[in-house]
Amino acid sequence: MAAEFLLRSQEEGLPTKISVEGTIRVYEPASKTVGSYKPRGNARTFFKPSGPGYWDRLDGMLIEELMKW
């Protein structure tokens, strides 16, 4: 399920962050689901946070911002 979420996230252009360490983080606003993946795509965590603003507090740069560099 987590692997499918990562693939679908990129097909659909869901918000994605990449940390300095290479951790990939994906957020689906409609379901409020967060997936965190190792640099090679292996799932680390996959869940729905209980509190608002969780996504905004996660470190990493949005892929859209990285593409501008």
VEXDREN-2710 file (C-alpha; in Angstrom, 1 decimal):
% VEXDREN-2710
k/r/px/py/pz
1/MET/0.0/0.0/0.0
2/ALA/2.8/2.5/0.9
3/ALA/4.7/1.7/-2.3
4/GLU/1.6/2.2/-4.4
5/PHE/1.0/5.5/-2.6
6/LEU/4.5/6.7/-3.6
7/LEU/4.0/5.8/-7.3
8/ARG/0.6/7.3/-7.4
9/SER/1.8/10.5/-5.7
10/GLN/4.3/11.2/-8.5
11/GLU/1.8/10.4/-11.2
12/GLU/-0.7/12.8/-9.6
13/GLY/1.8/15.4/-8.6
14/LEU/1.1/15.3/-4.9
15/PRO/3.2/17.5/-2.6
16/THR/6.6/15.9/-2.1
17/LYS/9.5/17.0/0.0
18/ILE/13.1/15.7/0.0
19/SER/15.3/16.2/3.1
20/VAL/19.0/16.8/3.2
21/GLU/19.5/13.1/4.1
22/GLY/17.5/12.0/1.0
23/THR/14.3/11.1/2.8
24/ILE/11.3/11.4/0.5
25/ARG/8.1/12.7/2.1
26/VAL/4.7/12.7/0.3
27/TYR/1.4/14.3/1.4
28/GLU/-2.1/13.7/0.1
29/PRO/-4.2/16.7/1.2
30/ALA/-7.6/15.0/0.4
31/SER/-7.0/12.1/2.7
32/LYS/-4.4/13.8/5.0
33/THR/-2.1/10.9/4.5
34/VAL/1.7/11.2/4.8
35/GLY/4.3/8.7/3.5
36/SER/8.0/8.8/4.3
37/TYR/10.4/6.8/2.2
38/LYS/14.1/6.0/2.2
39/PRO/16.1/7.4/-0.7
40/ARG/15.7/4.2/-2.7
41/GLY/11.9/4.3/-2.2
42/ASN/11.5/1.8/0.7
43/ALA/8.7/2.9/3.1
44/ARG/9.7/4.2/6.5
45/THR/6.3/5.4/7.7
46/PHE/2.8/5.7/6.2
47/PHE/0.0/7.2/8.3
48/LYS/-2.6/9.9/8.9
49/PRO/-1.3/12.4/11.4
50/SER/-3.7/13.4/14.2
51/GLY/-2.7/17.1/14.4
52/PRO/-3.0/19.9/11.9
53/GLY/0.1/21.3/10.4
54/TYR/2.1/18.1/10.6
55/TRP/3.2/18.3/6.9
56/ASP/4.3/21.9/7.2
57/ARG/6.6/21.0/10.1
58/LEU/8.4/18.2/8.3
59/ASP/11.8/19.1/7.1
60/GLY/12.8/19.0/3.5
61/MET/12.4/21.1/0.4
62/LEU/9.4/20.7/-2.0
63/ILE/10.3/19.1/-5.3
64/GLU/8.9/22.1/-7.2
65/GLU/11.5/24.3/-5.4
66/LEU/14.3/21.9/-6.1
67/MET/13.5/21.9/-9.8
68/LYS/14.1/25.7/-9.9
69/TRP/17.7/25.3/-8.9
END
